[in-house]
Amino acid sequence: MTGRVGAKSPRFVSETPKEDLLSDVLQGLRIRARIFKQGSYCGEWALHAERASGLIFHLIGRGQAWVHREGMREPVAVNGGDLVMLPHAHTHWHQLSGTPRRQRGLRDITAGAGPFTTVLCVQVDFDAGMANPILHGLPPLIVVHSEDRDTSAELHALARLMLVEYEAGAAGRQGVLDRLAEAMFVMVLRHHMQHAPEVRGFLAALKDERIARALAALHRSPAARWRVDMLAREAGMSRTIFAERFAALLGRTPMQYLAGWRMHLADEMLRQRRSSVAQIAERIGYQTESAFRRAFSRLRGAGPGEVRRKARNGHSDPTAASE
């Protein structure tokens, strides 16, 4: 006789992959995407971004445009269906324009004889700010051309869906586009991992099966008392070769990476304000609160109390734990 399953505790068989490190990290970074500009432009139009916050990407719906970026000698031409991503838009200006010549500032021209170019502009922010492992290894510019054979059918379909949703102008359009933009960001990361001539940083580590095993173990149990030799065993490598390979791919030692990820988790818990500083210290693997406070201040540039006070000023939570 089959046991009766209560309504409050259904016994579902999970079909979620056990190891999806990219999803795990993205969830921890708490992505928020929003369409901040959308329209059809003609003539000598130009959309100029100077030291924009977050990551920016532009989806070209129809027509043609040119991408200009500080430090780039020649503009890059893009056409309908193409996507341009600028992971480090906060460090350099860039401009999307209707001509190969860079225009002066913003020229938001939406009327004329045409031809028109339709553009959706997206900003992607992270709770971790710009200090996160994924952005660290991305190049200044990523261009996905719709005509390229290696552009996946899924990426094509998502781009078309975003453009159809924009053109329809139905109720709730902004919310739908923002959520689709978050999915688009992840799919472009996947595309870059699979097809870029050179992949660096966290995405390169994901492509290395042995380093990825160690990273997965670290993310699975960030509070464990990890040592380099323990992570090397997870990777199935000697301690020396593992340490050298890890640093070459991620630009930091395994212990530096672990400390940085622990501080990110601590920052998130401090902002949620459901646990005391002592409880957070214990949860991320510190034996004493004072050791955690020193490490947090050194790595984040502010103490736990300051982070918590800023969160308190922005959000009122009567159930928050005391420091």
N, C-alpha and C positions, 0 to 999 in steps of 0.2 A: 504494500500500500504506500502510495506516495505521500510524503509528509506535507502537511498544510503550510503554506507560505503566508505569513502575515503581511497585511497591506503596508505596514511601515518598514518592512525589511525584505524587499523582493530579492530573490536569488538570481541575479542576471549573470550570465557569463560575459566577462569583459572581452571585447575585441580590440581594445586599445593596445598598440604595440608596447611591449615592456620598455623598450629603449627608444626614445625619440628625444634626443638631447636638445636638438634645435627648438622643438616645441617647449621643452622644459625651461630653457633659458629665455625664450621670447615671453613666456607666461610670467616669469620672474621679473622681466624688464617692464611689463605692463605697457604694451603698445597702445597708443591712441593716434588714430589718423583722422584727418578732417580735410575736406575739400575747402580750400580757402579762397579760390578764385576759379571761375568758370565762365566761358563766353566764346563768342565767335568774333574774330578780328580780321581787318582787311587793311591793305595799304602798308604804310611804313609803321606798323604797330610794334610795340615792344613791352614786355613784362620784365621789370628789373627787380632783382632781389639783392639787397646789400646786407651781408652778415645776418641772414635769416636764422632763426632758431630751429633746431631739429634738423631732420632729414627732409629734403624736398624731392618730389618727382612730378613730372609732367606727362600726361597722356595726350597724344595728338589724335583728335577724332577724325578730322579731314583736313585737306590742304597740305601746306608745307611750312616749316619753320626752321630757324637756325639757332643753335645753342652757342652762346658766347660765355666764356668763363675766365676769370682772372688767372693769368699765367698760361693761357692756352693761345697759341699763335694763330690758329685758323678755326673758324666756327665749324660746328658739326651740323650737317643737314639732316632733318628728320621729316618724315611724311606721315600721312594718316595711318593710324594703327601702331605707330612707334611709341616707345616709352623712354624717357630720359630720367635717370635717378642721380641726384647729387647728395651723397651721404654726408658730406662735410660742408653743407651750405652755410654753416655758421662761421666758417673761416675765410671764405672768399665770395666776392660778388659773382652773380651770374645773370645772364639775360637771355630770354627767349624772344626772338624778333621775327618779323615778317620779311626781312631782307638779310643778305649775307653781311651787310654792314651793321656794326653795333650802333644803336640809337642812343640818344641822350635821355637817360632816365625812363620813366614810365610814359608810354604813348598808348593809351587805352582807346584805340580807334575801333569802334563797332559799327560804323556806318560808312557806306561808300559803294563803289561799283563792283567790288570784289576783285579777285577771288577771296573767299573767306577761309580762315583757318580756325577750327574749333579746338579749344584747349581746356583740359581739366588739370588744375594745379593742386597738389596734395602736400600737406605737411604731416610728418610723422614724428611724434614726441615719445619719450620714454620716461618712466619714473626715475630711472637711473641717470637722467640728464644725458650728456654726451659721453660720459665715462662708462661705456659698456663694451663687453668683449666682441660683440658682433660688428659694431661700427668701426672699431679700432683697425680691423684689417681690410676694410673696403677701400677701393680706389676712389679718386676724386669724382669720377664720372663713369656711369654705367649706362650704356645705350642698348636697348633691345629693339631690333628692327623687325617689323612684322613679316617682312619678306624672307627673312633668314630661315633656312630649312630646319635649324636646330631650335627654333622657337616652338615651344610645346603647344599642342592643341588646347590644353587647359588654359594656358596664358592667353592665347588668342580668344578663347571663349569668354574669359573673364573681362578682357578689355572691351569686347563687343557688348557684353552685358552692362558694363559701366556706361558706355556711350549711349546705349539704348535707354537706360534709366535716366540719363541726363536729358536726352532729347524729349522723352515722354513728359517730363515736368509734372509727374503725378504727386499727390500728397505723400509726405514722408520721404521725398526724394533725397534730402540732405542726409538723413539717417542711414538710408540704404547705401548711398554712395560712400559714406564714411566707413561703413563696415566692409564694403567691397574693397575699398582702398587698403584696409588692413590686410585682407587676404592677398591683394595684389603685391604688397610689399614682401610678404613671405614667399610668394611664387617667384618674384624677381631674385630674391636671395637664392632660391633653389636653382633657378636658371643660371645664375652667376657661378654657383658651386660646380655645376655640371659642365659648363661650356667655356668659361673664361680661360684664356691661355695660361694665366697664373692666378692662383687663389692664395691669399695670405690670411694670417690670423686665425680666429676661431673657426671659420668655415673650412680652412685648410686642415685644421686639426680634426674636424669631423670626417674629412675624406681619408684620413689616416686611421685605419681600423684599430691599430694598437693604441695610439694616443687617445682615440675616441673612447675606447674601453675604460681607460684610466679616468678620463673626464667624466664619463657616465657614473663611475663609482664615486667620484668626488662630489658630484651634484646630488647623487642619491643619498649620501650621508655626509653632509658638509660639517657636521659637528664631531665626526670621528677624529681620533688623534692620528691624523695622517702623517707619514714620513715619506720622503722621496722613494726609499726602497720599497715601501708598501705599495705605492702607486705604480712603481716599475713592475712589481709582480702582477698587478692587475693588467698591465699592458703586455706582460710576457716578454719583457726586455731587461737587459742589465741596467743597473742603477745609472751608470755613467751615460750610456747611449740614450736611455729614456730622458734623462735630465737635459742632455744636449738637444735632442729632437724636440722636446716640449718647448724649450726656450727659443729654438729657431723658428718654430711655427707660431707661437703665441707672443713672443717678444718679452716674456717674463718667466721667472722660474716657477715650478709647480707650487711652491709655498707662497710666492707672491700672488699667483692666481687665486689660490685658496683663500688667502687673507682678503683679497679684493672682493671675492664672491660672498664671503661671510659678512663683510661690512655692508654689501648691498642688501643682503637678507635682513641684517640688523636695522638698517635704515628704514626698510619697509615696515618692520615690526614697530619701530619707534613712532612712525607716522600713524599707524593704526591705533597705537596707544592702548592696547589691551593687555600688555604685559609690562612688568617693571623692568628697569635696566638690568637688575640682577638676574631676572628670569631670562631675559634675552641673551645675556652673556653666557648663561649655562646652555641655552638651546643651540647656540652656534659654536660651542666647543671651548669656551674660556673657563678656566678653573676659578678665577676670581673676577669680581666686578671691576676692581681697579685696573687689572690688566686689560680688560675689554675697553674700558674708558680711554686708556692711554692709546691703545691700538686704533680705536675708532677716530679719535681726535687727530692722530698722525696721518691716517689714510684718507679721511673725509674732509679734513680742514675745519671741522667744527665738532664740538662735544655732543654727546647724546642728549644732554639737557637742552642745548640750543635747537637741535633738530625737533625735539618734542615740543618745545615752546612755539616754534614756527607752525607746526602742525596744529597746535591748540588754538592759535590765533586764527587759523583758517577754517577750523572745524571744531564745533562744540560737541563733546562727547561725555556725558555725565558718568558713563560707566568706565572711563579710562582709568588705568591703574596709576598709582602714584609712582614717582621716581624713587 
